[in-house]
């Protein structure tokens, strides 16, 4: 995930660490669902 997106989410959530983690988990879950709908599974990047 690019750093620009992480910075935007951190700014939007007021720098709340726990909330940031939840948002990132939701984003990864949505990417997975989107991949299934499109017929491709995105590889996780670490």
C-alpha positions as CSV (number, residue, x, y, z in Angstrom):
1,X,0.0,0.0,0.0
2,X,1.4,3.4,-0.9
3,X,2.5,5.8,1.8
4,X,0.3,8.6,0.4
5,X,-2.8,6.6,1.2
6,X,-1.6,5.8,4.7
7,X,-0.8,9.4,5.4
8,X,-4.3,10.5,4.2
9,X,-6.0,7.9,6.4
10,X,-3.9,8.8,9.4
11,X,-4.8,12.5,8.9
12,X,-8.5,11.6,8.5
13,X,-8.5,9.5,11.7
14,X,-6.7,12.1,13.7
15,X,-3.6,9.9,14.2
16,X,-5.5,7.4,16.3
17,X,-3.4,4.2,16.0
18,X,-6.1,1.7,16.8
19,X,-8.5,3.3,14.4
20,X,-5.8,3.5,11.7
21,X,-5.3,-0.3,12.1
22,X,-9.0,-1.0,11.7
23,X,-9.2,1.2,8.6
24,X,-6.2,-0.6,7.0
25,X,-7.7,-4.0,7.8
26,X,-11.0,-2.9,6.1
27,X,-9.0,-1.6,3.1
28,X,-7.2,-5.0,2.8
29,X,-10.5,-6.9,3.1
30,X,-12.1,-4.7,0.5
31,X,-9.2,-5.2,-1.9
32,X,-9.6,-8.9,-1.5
33,X,-13.4,-8.8,-2.2
34,X,-12.8,-6.5,-5.1
35,X,-10.2,-9.0,-6.5
36,X,-12.7,-11.8,-6.2
37,X,-15.4,-9.8,-8.0
38,X,-12.9,-8.9,-10.8
39,X,-11.7,-12.5,-11.0
40,X,-8.2,-11.8,-9.8
41,X,-6.7,-12.0,-6.4
42,X,-4.2,-9.3,-5.5
43,X,-1.0,-10.4,-3.9
44,X,-0.4,-9.0,-0.4
45,X,2.5,-6.7,-0.2
46,X,4.5,-6.4,2.9
